[in-house]
Amino acid sequence: MTTAQNPWQRMALNNAWANATLFRAVKDLPDGAFSAPRPGFFPSLQSTLNHIYEVDLYYIDALEGGGKGRSVYNRAEITDPAALASAQADADMRLATFCSDLDEEKLSAICMTERQDGTTEEQVAAVLLHLTQHQIHHRGQAHVQLQDAGVAPPQLDDFYLEYGRVPSAAAYWS
């Protein structure tokens, strides 16, 4: 399956582009605004973006069969936006690489997720769909938090269609 025909890799590349675009907007925050209290499920933009990152680590590890499980949550929040952007970009490329050669057999395979009450078997395709939805959900919250901080939130939905595709998406559209 070529990149153009692989919707799973397209979703992963869209995710990478959206995160990079969001972090470019974070650069415009005044000092202290990254960790300042904001409306949303998580109390700050810093906490929201760290949550996206650590949940990505959790599911990417499960997809790769890394065995780290819930231990990925045993970390301090990354407080420097540039360092978090770099870590997120690395995770995003791991996901895109994982998705690059998926076929029906790999999508229907089982991966293990460690939960508080034990290990759960999940189908790879279901984990990918869940992870994509999770990322979109919390980026929407970060979008509002940016606006609350006085920074114009970036357009994050012009990736797939030719019409309106933002120039920055071209780097991810191979």
C-alpha positions in Angstrom: 0.0 0.0 0.0 1.5 3.4 -1.0 1.4 6.4 1.3 -1.3 7.9 -0.8 -3.4 4.8 -0.4 -2.7 4.2 3.3 -5.3 6.1 5.3 -3.7 4.9 8.6 -0.4 6.6 7.7 -2.3 9.6 6.5 -4.0 9.9 9.9 -0.6 9.6 11.6 1.0 12.2 9.4 -2.0 14.5 9.9 -1.5 14.1 13.6 2.2 15.0 13.3 1.4 18.1 11.2 -1.4 19.2 13.6 0.9 18.8 16.6 3.7 20.7 14.9 1.3 23.4 13.9 -0.1 23.7 17.4 3.4 23.9 18.9 4.4 26.7 16.4 1.5 28.7 17.9 2.7 27.9 21.4 5.9 29.7 20.6 3.9 33.0 20.6 2.8 32.6 24.2 4.2 35.2 26.7 6.3 34.0 29.6 4.4 32.0 32.1 1.4 31.5 29.8 2.2 27.9 29.0 1.7 26.8 32.6 -0.9 29.4 33.6 -4.4 28.2 34.6 -6.7 27.7 31.6 -10.2 26.4 31.0 -10.5 22.8 30.1 -10.2 19.3 31.4 -6.6 19.8 32.2 -5.6 23.0 34.2 -3.1 24.4 31.7 -1.9 24.2 28.2 1.3 22.6 29.5 -0.8 19.8 31.2 -3.0 19.3 28.2 -0.1 18.9 25.8 1.8 16.7 28.2 -1.3 14.5 28.5 -1.5 14.1 24.7 2.2 13.2 24.6 2.1 10.6 27.4 -1.1 8.9 26.1 0.6 8.8 22.7 3.6 7.1 24.4 1.3 4.6 26.1 -0.5 3.5 22.9 2.6 3.6 20.6 4.4 1.4 23.1 1.5 -1.0 23.0 1.3 -1.0 19.2 5.1 -1.6 19.0 4.9 -4.3 21.7 7.4 -2.4 23.9 6.1 -3.7 27.2 6.4 -0.4 29.1 2.7 -0.3 29.8 1.5 2.2 32.4 5.1 3.0 33.4 5.1 5.7 30.7 3.0 7.8 33.0 5.7 7.7 35.7 7.4 10.9 34.6 7.4 14.6 35.4 5.6 17.0 33.0 7.9 18.6 30.4 7.8 22.3 31.3 9.7 23.6 28.3 7.4 24.0 25.3 10.3 23.5 22.8 11.4 20.3 24.6 7.8 19.0 24.6 7.4 19.9 20.9 10.5 17.9 20.1 9.5 14.9 22.2 6.0 15.0 20.6 7.5 15.1 17.1 9.6 12.0 17.9 6.5 10.2 19.1 4.5 11.3 16.1 7.2 9.9 13.7 7.2 6.6 15.6 3.5 6.4 15.0 3.8 7.3 11.3 6.5 4.7 10.9 4.4 2.1 12.6 1.5 2.9 10.2 3.7 2.9 7.1 3.3 -0.8 6.2 0.0 -1.8 7.7 -2.1 -4.3 6.0 -5.3 -6.2 6.9 -3.3 -8.8 8.9 -1.4 -6.3 10.9 -4.6 -4.2 11.5 -6.5 -7.2 12.8 -3.6 -8.3 15.0 -3.9 -8.0 18.8 -1.8 -5.8 21.0 -1.8 -5.7 24.8 -2.7 -2.7 26.9 -1.9 -2.6 30.5 -4.8 -1.2 32.6 -5.1 -0.6 36.3 -7.1 -3.8 36.7 -5.0 -6.0 34.4 -4.0 -6.5 30.8 -6.5 -6.1 27.9 -6.3 -7.4 24.4 -7.1 -4.8 21.7 -7.2 -5.0 18.0 -4.5 -2.8 16.4 -7.0 -1.0 14.2 -9.2 -0.1 17.2 -6.2 1.3 19.1 -5.2 3.4 16.1 -8.7 4.8 15.8 -8.9 5.5 19.5 -5.5 7.2 19.5 -6.5 9.4 16.6 -9.7 10.4 18.3 -7.9 11.1 21.6 -5.4 13.4 19.9 -8.1 15.4 18.1 -10.2 15.7 21.3 -7.4 17.1 23.4 -5.9 19.3 20.6 -9.4 20.9 20.5 -9.1 21.7 24.2 -5.5 23.1 23.6 -7.0 25.2 20.8 -9.3 26.9 23.3 -6.6 27.3 25.8 -4.4 29.0 23.3 -7.2 31.4 22.5 -7.7 32.0 26.2 -4.0 32.9 26.4 -4.5 35.6 23.7 -2.8 33.6 20.9 -4.8 33.0 17.7 -5.2 29.3 17.5 -4.0 27.8 14.2 -6.2 26.1 11.6 -5.8 22.4 12.1 -8.3 20.8 9.7 -6.9 21.7 6.3 -4.7 18.7 5.7 -6.4 16.2 3.5 -8.2 18.1 0.7 -6.4 19.9 -2.1 -8.7 22.9 -1.7 -7.6 24.9 1.3 -4.6 22.7 2.2 -2.3 24.9 4.1 1.3 25.1 2.8 2.8 23.7 6.0 1.0 20.4 5.4 3.1 19.8 2.2 6.0 18.7 4.3 3.9 15.8 5.6 2.1 15.1 2.4 4.5 12.8 0.5 
